[in-house]
Amino acid sequence: MTDNKGKKALAVGIAFVAFTSQFGGGFASGNQIMRYFVDFGAWALVLPILSQGLLALFFRYGLKYAYRNKLYDYRSFSDSFYGKYSIVFSNLFELVYVLLVLSATSAAFATGGSVLRRLLGIPYMLCTLAVGVFIFAVATYGTKIVRRFALAISLLIITGLIAVLVPCIISRWDTITENIVSMAGGRMPVSSERTGAFAPALVSAVVYFSFELSTIGLMYQHIKPCTNERQIDRAAVYMFIINSAATLLTVVGLCAIVYMPELIDSETSRLVDIPMMLLAGQDGSAVALETVISLLIFLGVFSTGVNLISGMVARCVNGICRHEEENSPKRRRWRFLSAAFFTLAALVAAQTGIGNIVQGGYAILAIASLITVVIPFAVHMTVHFVKKK
């Protein structure tokens, strides 16, 4: 019984690592969900399920392949998975993962810095530096600590999401339903330049899935303790349920503010950095909700940064110290150095601001991920399915 509980707990832990990798600063702020779903109209109530379903399916396939072949970092996985094409695709994915660390982790830092500057009035660079120091500290301690961190952070994030969004949804339900009907009728959010057509909304959902799939590179290290493939199956199911529920809850909440002029930043004429703050400001307990949202953003910042950088650390340490014992001094030294280097690189990139990162970095990342991950995975899965037939 105890062993069975341990296996289930590991599956839950893997699912929560995937959840915290997706729930970063961009997600917690509402910026990411607005850009990729809500700005496309009423389709936002359906297409997140497609994105999360595809993500869980592809994660399940990749993690099972890694488990069967004992591949515990993204470079080892790539060299095996791409076979005779690995000289091209392994190196391309290496570039994709570096881009992922620089864009997604930078977006997390940028959001955290934005919130701290708003709350405390201290310089933006100092804010992002404080976030980076914490991420670096956790990322250097290895996958078991990262998994425990993800579990604890996930529970806090889910509790916070419910605390913020459920009261707002209940209190503004009439406005939400009215706005959804308006979007379905073709009236788009004030932050949108779309028409409400299905095809662009579908493309955006696939783009979202594509760049989130690139985070699979940080997941391989976490299947090392697995003892059977059923744990990975369970993890994929948990992943789909948790991620879909969190995304849809956020979409419904944001539907309350889609026609508010304040959704557009008067200085930049673009979507505001933190739409969730605008949502909280419409409730009677605005100050309390804004505090919870700030906490959610920080939790998202930490979780995304820790997960992504720990994936890079695993790749570097396994590549350099392949024949060293798990806790050897050489491994510890390289964990420290690689975590420091990539944290610093992401901090430098964060100085461009969250809007530029989400619009620019993620768009490039989605295209790169489509070429190096989505298409090769789809081909590999199809060939595997045909061979089983």
C-alpha positions in Angstrom: 0.0 0.0 0.0 2.8 2.4 0.9 4.7 1.6 -2.3 1.5 2.2 -4.3 1.0 5.6 -2.6 4.6 6.5 -3.4 4.1 5.7 -7.1 1.0 7.8 -7.2 2.8 10.6 -5.4 5.6 10.5 -8.0 3.0 10.8 -10.8 1.4 13.8 -9.1 4.8 15.3 -8.6 5.7 15.0 -12.3 2.3 16.5 -13.3 2.9 19.5 -10.9 6.4 20.1 -12.4 4.6 20.4 -15.8 2.0 22.6 -14.3 4.5 25.0 -12.6 6.5 25.1 -15.8 3.5 26.4 -17.7 2.2 28.6 -14.9 4.8 31.3 -15.0 4.7 35.0 -14.7 3.0 35.5 -18.1 0.2 33.1 -17.1 -0.3 34.4 -13.6 -0.5 38.0 -14.8 -3.2 37.0 -17.3 -1.1 38.5 -20.2 -0.3 35.2 -21.8 -3.9 33.9 -21.6 -5.3 37.1 -23.0 -2.9 37.1 -26.0 -3.2 33.5 -27.0 -6.9 32.8 -26.2 -9.2 35.6 -25.0 -8.1 38.0 -27.7 -9.5 35.5 -30.2 -13.1 35.7 -28.9 -15.5 33.0 -27.6 -13.2 30.2 -29.0 -11.2 30.8 -25.8 -13.7 28.7 -23.9 -12.9 25.6 -26.1 -9.4 25.8 -27.5 -7.5 25.6 -24.2 -8.8 22.1 -23.9 -7.3 21.2 -27.3 -3.9 22.8 -26.4 -3.7 21.0 -23.0 -4.8 17.7 -24.5 -2.1 17.8 -27.2 0.4 18.9 -24.6 -0.4 15.9 -22.3 -0.4 13.5 -25.2 3.0 14.6 -26.5 4.5 14.8 -23.0 3.3 11.2 -22.3 4.9 9.9 -25.5 8.2 11.7 -24.9 8.5 10.7 -21.3 7.7 7.1 -22.0 10.4 7.0 -24.7 12.9 8.5 -22.2 11.9 6.0 -19.5 12.3 3.0 -21.8 15.7 4.1 -23.0 17.0 5.5 -19.6 17.5 9.1 -20.9 17.4 11.7 -18.2 18.3 15.0 -19.9 17.2 16.6 -23.1 20.5 16.1 -25.0 20.7 12.4 -24.3 17.0 12.1 -25.3 17.5 14.1 -28.5 20.6 12.1 -29.6 18.6 8.9 -29.2 15.1 10.0 -30.4 16.2 11.7 -33.6 18.5 8.8 -34.6 20.4 9.4 -37.8 19.0 12.9 -37.9 20.3 13.8 -34.5 23.3 15.7 -35.8 20.7 18.3 -37.1 17.8 18.0 -34.7 19.7 17.6 -31.4 21.6 20.8 -32.1 18.5 22.6 -33.2 16.7 21.6 -30.0 19.7 22.7 -28.0 19.1 26.2 -29.5 15.4 25.9 -28.9 15.9 25.1 -25.2 18.4 28.0 -24.7 15.8 30.3 -26.4 13.1 28.9 -24.1 15.2 29.7 -21.0 16.0 33.2 -22.2 12.4 34.0 -23.3 10.1 32.1 -20.8 12.4 32.6 -17.8 13.0 36.2 -18.8 9.2 36.8 -19.1 8.9 35.4 -15.5 11.6 37.7 -14.2 10.1 40.7 -16.1 6.6 40.1 -14.6 8.0 39.7 -11.1 10.1 42.9 -11.5 7.0 44.7 -12.8 4.9 43.7 -9.8 7.7 44.5 -7.3 8.2 47.9 -8.8 4.5 48.6 -8.7 4.2 47.6 -5.0 7.4 48.8 -3.6 8.6 51.5 -6.0 12.1 50.1 -6.1 14.2 50.0 -9.3 13.1 47.3 -11.9 16.6 45.9 -12.2 16.9 45.3 -8.5 13.5 43.6 -8.4 14.5 41.1 -11.1 17.8 40.5 -9.4 16.1 39.5 -6.2 13.9 37.0 -8.1 16.9 35.6 -9.9 18.9 35.0 -6.6 16.0 32.9 -5.3 15.6 30.9 -8.5 19.4 30.2 -8.6 19.4 29.0 -5.0 16.7 26.4 -5.6 17.8 25.3 -9.1 21.3 24.2 -7.8 20.0 21.5 -5.5 18.8 18.8 -8.0 15.6 17.3 -9.3 14.2 15.9 -6.1 14.2 19.3 -4.5 12.8 20.8 -7.6 9.9 18.2 -7.6 9.1 19.0 -4.0 9.3 22.7 -4.7 6.9 22.2 -7.6 4.4 20.3 -5.5 4.4 22.9 -2.7 4.2 25.8 -5.1 1.4 24.1 -7.2 -0.8 23.8 -4.1 -0.3 27.4 -3.2 -0.9 28.5 -6.8 -4.2 26.5 -7.2 -5.4 27.8 -3.8 -4.6 31.4 -4.9 -6.2 31.0 -8.3 -9.4 29.8 -6.6 -9.3 32.6 -4.0 -8.9 35.2 -6.7 -11.0 34.0 -9.6 -14.0 32.2 -8.0 -15.2 35.3 -6.1 -14.6 37.5 -9.1 -16.5 35.1 -11.4 -19.4 34.8 -9.0 -19.7 38.5 -8.4 -19.5 39.4 -12.1 -21.2 36.4 -13.6 -23.8 38.5 -15.4 -21.1 40.7 -17.0 -19.1 37.6 -17.9 -22.0 35.8 -19.6 -23.0 39.0 -21.4 -19.5 39.5 -22.6 -19.2 35.9 -23.8 -22.4 36.3 -25.8 -21.0 39.6 -27.3 -17.7 37.9 -28.3 -19.7 35.0 -29.8 -21.6 37.6 -31.8 -18.4 39.1 -33.3 -17.6 41.9 -30.9 -14.0 41.4 -30.0 -12.1 42.4 -26.8 -10.6 46.0 -26.8 -7.1 44.5 -26.8 -7.8 42.4 -29.9 -7.0 43.0 -33.5 -8.8 39.8 -34.6 -12.1 39.1 -36.3 -13.3 36.2 -34.2 -12.9 33.6 -37.0 -12.1 30.0 -36.0 -8.9 29.5 -38.1 -6.8 32.2 -36.4 -8.0 31.1 -33.0 -7.0 27.5 -33.8 -3.6 28.6 -35.0 -3.0 30.6 -31.8 -4.0 27.5 -29.7 -1.5 25.4 -31.7 1.2 28.0 -31.3 0.6 28.0 -27.5 0.8 24.2 -27.5 4.0 24.4 -29.6 6.0 26.7 -27.4 4.8 24.9 -24.2 5.8 21.6 -25.6 9.4 22.8 -25.8 9.4 22.6 -21.9 9.5 18.9 -22.2 13.3 19.2 -22.2 13.2 19.9 -18.5 10.9 16.9 -17.7 13.2 14.0 -18.6 15.2 14.3 -15.4 12.0 13.7 -13.4 11.2 10.3 -14.7 14.4 8.7 -13.4 12.7 7.5 -10.2 9.7 5.9 -12.1 9.4 2.1 -11.8 6.7 1.5 -14.5 5.0 3.3 -17.4 1.7 3.5 -15.6 3.1 6.3 -13.5 3.7 8.3 -16.7 0.2 7.6 -17.9 -1.2 8.9 -14.6 1.0 11.9 -14.7 -0.3 12.8 -18.2 -3.9 12.5 -17.0 -3.2 14.6 -14.0 -1.4 17.1 -16.2 -4.3 17.5 -18.5 -6.9 17.9 -15.8 -4.9 20.4 -13.7 -3.7 22.5 -16.6 -7.1 22.6 -18.4 -8.9 23.6 -15.2 -6.4 26.4 -14.4 -6.5 27.8 -18.0 -10.3 27.7 -18.4 -10.8 29.3 -14.9 -8.5 32.1 -15.9 -10.2 32.5 -19.3 -13.6 32.8 -17.7 -12.4 35.3 -15.1 -10.7 37.5 -17.8 -14.0 37.6 -19.8 -15.2 40.0 -17.2 -12.8 42.8 -18.3 -12.6 42.3 -22.1 -14.4 45.5 -22.9 -12.8 47.7 -20.3 -10.8 50.6 -21.9 -8.2 50.3 -19.1 -7.2 47.0 -20.6 -5.1 49.0 -23.1 -2.0 50.8 -21.7 -2.4 54.5 -22.6 1.4 55.0 -23.1 2.0 52.0 -25.4 -1.5 51.4 -26.8 -1.0 47.7 -26.1 -2.4 45.2 -23.7 -1.5 46.1 -20.1 1.2 44.0 -18.5 -1.0 42.5 -15.7 -4.7 42.2 -16.8 -5.4 40.2 -13.6 -4.8 43.3 -11.5 -7.5 45.1 -13.5 -9.8 42.1 -12.8 -9.1 42.3 -9.1 -9.7 46.1 -9.1 -13.4 45.5 -10.0 -14.1 43.6 -6.8 -15.0 45.0 -3.4 -12.0 43.4 -1.8 -9.6 44.8 -4.4 -6.6 45.3 -2.2 -6.7 41.8 -0.8 -7.1 40.3 -4.2 -4.3 42.4 -5.7 -2.0 41.1 -2.9 -3.0 37.5 -3.7 -2.4 38.1 -7.5 1.0 39.5 -6.7 1.8 36.4 -4.7 0.6 34.2 -7.6 2.9 36.1 -10.0 5.9 35.6 -7.7 5.1 31.9 -7.3 4.8 31.6 -11.1 8.1 33.4 -11.5 9.9 31.1 -9.2 8.4 27.9 -10.5 9.0 28.6 -14.2 12.5 29.8 -13.5 13.5 27.0 -11.3 12.1 24.3 -13.6 13.6 25.7 -16.8 17.0 26.4 -15.4 17.2 23.0 -13.6 16.6 21.4 -16.9 19.6 23.2 -18.4 21.6 22.4 -15.3 20.8 18.7 -15.7 21.9 18.8 -19.4 25.2 20.5 -18.6 26.1 18.4 -15.5 25.2 15.1 -17.2 27.2 16.1 -20.3 30.3 17.2 -18.4 30.1 14.7 -15.4 28.6 11.7 -17.1 30.7 9.2 -15.2 30.7 11.0 -11.8 28.7 9.9 -8.8 25.4 11.7 -8.3 26.6 13.9 -5.4 30.3 14.2 -6.3 32.1 17.5 -5.7 32.5 17.9 -9.5 28.8 17.5 -10.1 28.0 20.0 -7.3 30.5 22.5 -8.7 29.0 22.3 -12.2 25.5 22.5 -10.9 26.4 25.8 -9.2 28.3 27.2 -12.3 25.7 26.3 -14.9 22.8 27.6 -12.7 24.6 30.8 -12.1 25.4 31.3 -15.8 21.8 30.7 -17.2 20.1 32.6 -14.4 22.3 35.6 -15.2 21.6 35.3 -18.9 17.9 35.3 -18.3 18.1 38.3 -16.0 19.9 40.3 -18.7 17.2 39.4 -21.3 14.5 40.3 -18.8 15.4 44.0 -19.0 13.5 44.3 -22.3 10.2 44.0 -20.5 7.4 41.4 -20.5 5.4 42.6 -23.5 8.3 42.4 -25.9 9.3 38.9 -24.6 5.8 37.5 -24.8 5.2 38.9 -28.3 8.7 38.4 -29.8 10.4 35.5 -28.0 7.4 33.2 -27.7 6.5 33.7 -31.4 10.0 32.7 -32.5 10.0 29.9 -29.9 6.8 28.5 -31.2 8.1 28.3 -34.8 11.4 26.7 -33.6 9.5 24.2 -31.4 7.2 23.3 -34.3 10.2 22.3 -36.5 12.3 20.6 -33.8 9.7 19.1 -31.5 6.1 19.0 -32.7 6.6 17.7 -36.2 9.4 15.1 -35.3 7.2 13.9 -32.4 4.2 13.6 -34.6 6.1 11.6 -37.2 7.7 9.4 -34.6 4.3 8.8 -32.9 2.7 7.9 -36.3 5.5 5.5 -37.3 5.3 3.8 -33.8 1.6 3.5 -34.1 1.8 2.0 -37.6 4.5 -0.5 -36.5 2.3 -1.7 -33.6 -0.5 -2.3 -36.1 
